[in-house]
Amino acid sequence: MELTKENIQNLRQDYRAAELSEADIDKNPIAQFAKWFKDALEAKLYEPNVMTLATADLTGKPSSRILLLKGFDEEGFVFFTNYNSKKGKDLQENPQAAMQFFWPELERQVRIEGMVTKATAEASTTYFHSRPKGSQIGASASPQSTVIPNREILEDRVKELTASYQETEVPRPEHWGGYVLKPSHIEFWQGRPSRLHDRITYTSVNGVWTINRLAP
């Protein structure tokens, strides 16, 4: 296809896979997310835990990137990263974030907003050591988000750490660990024909979830 303004403008999809009604949703948004996440797993989607994480620094300048969700429950949604990374520095200055999941095969997306805190050291260490050893070494070797002169410096550091920890456990770096996003607002979006999509929101008010429908 030739790349033209008109071709881009005409890219669209009419969604008809399902609908989302107030009568069918769970009153608890975490349970509703679990239901949709299970649907994504059962549909064998490629990495259904892929999400976009958006943060902002103290001035309000936004930044986003793709991450993997590593767990969720009533306490919040969990992900792991280098605390010295761009996202880590943003969260230190401004501990608010937004997550977005998009499952195009199911014509669904979920938006989650809330405050972010660090996971416990114990939880971070447990997850770190559940990862493949190569991933542990990679996390230890990479000064994430900092300028480096070339790729070789990373590869040399990986070789050094691989030799050092060939027979022993890789210690979790103090600058690497988990975050938990405690949701205050969650939106479930189901694509519908003619752009009349279903949008159901849950907003926490004094610990109680209020449910509303938004116009598409």
CORGIBEL-V655607 format. One record per residue. PSI is psi in whole degrees, -180 to 180 (NA if undefined). Layout:
psi = <PSI/PSI>
This chain:
psi = <135/136/102/163/-41/-41/-42/-43/-30/4/117/160/135/117/130/11/-38/-178/165/116/155/-28/-22/-16/158/148/-18/120/-27/-40/-37/-40/-42/-38/-47/-37/-39/-40/-41/-39/-45/-27/-3/43/151/118/69/-13/7/134/159/130/123/132/172/147/-172/-26/-8/2/121/160/143/158/165/131/178/129/136/8/159/149/-165/-20/-22/-171/131/136/164/149/-180/124/-20/4/175/-45/-37/-42/-39/-46/-28/-38/-38/91/44/146/166/140/149/130/137/119/85/-32/-28/-1/47/149/155/131/133/131/146/-174/149/135/161/144/164/155/-37/-44/-40/-43/-42/-46/-42/-44/-5/-12/158/148/-35/-37/-36/-45/-40/-41/-36/-33/-27/122/73/135/2/154/133/151/-29/171/-29/-33/-33/-46/-38/-40/-38/-43/-42/-46/-36/-42/-39/-36/26/-38/2/169/142/121/142/127/143/-24/12/134/-164/160/152/121/115/111/140/-15/129/132/132/126/125/122/140/163/153/30/11/62/154/129/112/128/149/126/130/121/109/39/1/134/126/132/132/158/136/147/143/NA>
